[in-house]
């Protein structure tokens, strides 16, 4: 039998990704609600990295919502916010993102291994590090967020199957497909 909390998180998560693909700012409050629900589901399944990640998702969703609604200054001298447009990472930003992720992964994994009873600390740590990167890139409307989410979702399908969270495994399988759809939609929008 499916946990009603997991089912509600499932539905809200699908609505959130749809809104992200369409660049609808209401994705962010949906992300907050689904993150709270999945925080409970993951905690109860001993996926502590995933559960803690939901807290970070709530915080970054508040910030991302503001980013998408208000935008950012067009230059250092201009304080008038401009709508946030889809863009790509510069080579320096890409290098920083990769370095931060490569440092965060072992740190999260070691923490989970030593301070929790997680039996999937290495993979939980990787998903946590990559998810933080993807969430940051999404909030900044960086096209590469969809590539990172694609990797996160593929790995998470395996994690959820290992934890017998069948509905959530299905959700992340759908997320794999939606990550591809989002990538294509944002590529098309970016090319305009």
N, C-alpha and C positions, 0 to 999 in steps of 0.2 A: 504494500500500500504506500502511496506517495504521501510524503509529509506535506501538509498544507502550506507551511512556511516556504518549503522548497518550490512548490507549485507557484505561489505568488511571486517569488523571486524570479522564477523562470519567465512568467508572463511579462513582468515589468522589465526584465533584461532585454527581451525581444523588442519591446516597444522602444526602449532606450537606443538600441543599435539602429533601429529604423530611423529614429530622429537624428542620430549622428550622421548616418549616410546622407540624409536630406538636409543636413546643416540646420536643424531646428533646435534652438537653444533649450527647449523643454526636455531634451535628452538628459540634461544635468540633474534636474530634480528627480527624474526617473532613476538615474544612476544612484542617487542618494538613497532612495527607498529600497531599491533592489540590493544595494550594498549592505544596508542594515539587516535585511532578511538573510542574505547569504552569509553574513558574519556569524549569525546564529547557526545556520546549517553547517558551515565549515568547522566551527568550534566543536559542535557536537560530534563531528566526524574525525576529530584529532588532526585536522588540517590547520594548524595554528598559524602558519605563514599566510595561508589563504584568508583565514579569519582576520588576522591583523591587517592584511592588505585591504580588507573592506573598510576599516577605519580610515586608512589613507585615501581610499577612493571617495569616501564622504568628504574629507577635507579638500582633496584636489578637485572634486566636483563643484564644491562651492566656489573655488578659485576659477575653474574652467567656465562655469556659468557666467561669472563676471567678465571673463575674457571675451566670451562670445557675445555678450550683451553690450558691453561698453567698448570693446576693442582696445587698441593701444595707440600711443602717440606715433605719428608717422616719422618723426625724427627726434633727435635729442633736444632740439630747440623748439619744437612744436609740441605744446601740451594738449592740443585738441585730439581727442581719441578718434581714430579711424576704424571703420569696420575691419574685423580680423578676416583676412583672406587666406585661402589655402596657399601654402608655400612649401618649398622643399628645404631640407637642412643644407647648410653650407658645409664644405669639407671640414672646417674647424668644429662646427656643431656636431657633425657626425662622429668625429674623433672623440670629442668630449662625452657624447652619449655612450659610445662603445666602452670607453674607459670606465665611466661611472658604473655601467652594468657589470663589467668584468670584475670590478672591486666589490660591488654590492652582492653578487651571487654567492661567493664563498662566505662572506660575512653573515648573510642571512642563513645560509645552510649550516654553518658552524653554530650559530646561535640556536637554531631549531634542534640540532643534534644534541647539544649540551644542556639545554634548559627546558626541553619539552620531551614528551614521550612519542614524538612523531616518528613514524617508521618510513617516511618518505622525505626526509629533511633535504636531501640534495635537490630533488625535483621541485619540492615546495619552495625552496630558496630561489631556484632558477625562475620559476613562474612569478614569484614575488618581485624579483629584480626586473624582469622583462615587463611585467604589468605596470610597475611604477614608471618605467621609461615610456611605455605606450600611452599611459594616461597623461603624462606631461606633454608628449607630442600631440596628442589629440586636443588638449586644452589650447595649445599654440597653433592648432590647425596645420600641423606639419603632415604632409602626404605620407611620410614614412611610418606614421602611426599604424596604418593598416597592415604593413609588412610585419611589424612587431606583434600586433594583435593576432595575425595569422599564426605566427610561431607559438605565442602564448596559448592560443586556443587548441592547437594540435597537441601540445604537451599536456594541457589540462584534460583533454578527452581521456588520455591514458590514466592520469591521476584519479579522475572521477570513477573510471571503471575499476581501478584498483581498490577504491573505497566503497564500491557498490552503490554509488550515487547515480543510478541509471538515468533519471530524468535530467540531472545536471550534466551528465556525459552527453546526452542528446542535445541539450542546450549548447554546449561547447562545440559539438559537431555542426550544429546550425550556425554558430558563430564563425566557424571556419569558412563556411560558404558566404556568410554575410561580410566577412572581412574581405573576401575577394570582390564581392559586389561593391562594397564601400571603396575599395582601392580603384576599381574601374570608374565609379561615379566621380570620385575626387580627381582622378587623372583627367577625365573629360572636362570637369569644371576648371581645373588648373590650366588646361590648354586654351581656354577661351581668352 
